[in-house]
Amino acid sequence: METLLPILTQLISGAAGGNAAGAAIKDKSLGTAGNSIAGLIGGGIGGVLLNNFGNMAGGSDLLSMITGNTGGLAGAIGSLSSSTTSVLASSAGAGGVGGAVLMLVIAIAKQYLAKR
């Protein structure tokens, strides 16, 4: 379950990020289903990239590199362990951003190809 939870968090937050970007920039929206699918894929890709970046930099993930092990979000939420909080927060952030970015890239590519 420890391995599956960050992946699910990335996918769900990716879908949410894709839909949020579609709602914010209405002329780039792919529709609810399109935004969700692009967000799911982008959330997975964003999570993989963040994990690889964190490992290359010598940290376990980006959030722990920024906040340290005891400060920030990990220190504020005492009911969860700092490592669990850190992993879930970084997974959600990476998934949401990755989902929004991939949805926008697909929408821009779609508009570009429609003009040709």
N, C-alpha and C positions, 0 to 999 in steps of 0.2 A: 504494500500500500504506500510505503514511503516513496517509491519510485513512480507510482502511478499518479499520485496527488498533484505534483508539480506539472505534469503533462496535462492533466485535466484542467488545472487552473489556467495554463497557457492557452488551451483551446477555447475555453469558455470566455476568458477575458479577450482573446483575439476576436471572437464573434461579437462581443460587446463593443470592442474598439472599432471594428469595421462598421457596425451599425451606427455608432456615435459619429464617426467621420461622415458617413452617408447622410445623417440627419443634419450635421453642421454645414456641410457643403452639398446642398440639394442638387445642384447641376452635375455633380460627379457621382451621385448615388446610383447603385446598380440594382436597387430594389432590396427589400428585406432579405430575400433568399440569397441574392448575389452578394450583398454586403456580408451576410453571415458566412457563406462559403469562403469568400476571399479572406475574411477575418480569421476563420478557423485555420486556414493554411498559413496565413501570415503570423498568427499567434504561435503556431508550431515552429515556424522558421525563426521567429524572433527569440523564442526560448532556446533553441539550439545555438544561435549566434551568441546570445548572452552567456550561456554556459561555457562555450568555447572561449569567449573573451575573458571570462573570469578565470578559467583554468590557465590560459596563457599568461595572465597577469599574476598568477600565483595565489589567487584568492579562491574561495569556494564559490562565490557569486559576487555580482556587482554591488548589491546593496550592502553586504558585509564589508566590502572594500571601502565604501563611502562612509557608512555610519560607524564602523568598528563593531566589535562583538557585543559591547554592553550598552551602547548609546542608541539614540534615535528610536525608530519604530520597535526594534527588538527589545529595548529596555522599557518602553512604554506599555507593552502588552505582557503582563506578568503571567497570565494563565497558560501561555504557550511557551515552549522552550525557544530560546533565541535563534537557534538554528532552523527550527520549523518556521517561525515567523519570517525569518530572513529569506528562506527559500520560497515560501508562498508569496511574499511581497514582491520579490524580484521576478518570479514567474508571472504574476499578474501584470506587473508593469511591462515586462518584455512582451507578453502576449497581446496586451492592449495596444501598445505602440506598433508592434509588428502587424497586427490585424488592420489597424488604421492605415499604415503606410502601404501595405500590399493592396488594399482596397483602392486607395488613391492612384497607385501605379497602374492597376488594371483599368480603372475608369479613364485615366488620361490616355493610355494606349488604345482603348476602345474608341474614344473620341478622335484620336489622331487617325486611326485606320478608317473610320467612317468618312473622314474628309477626303481621303485618297480615292 
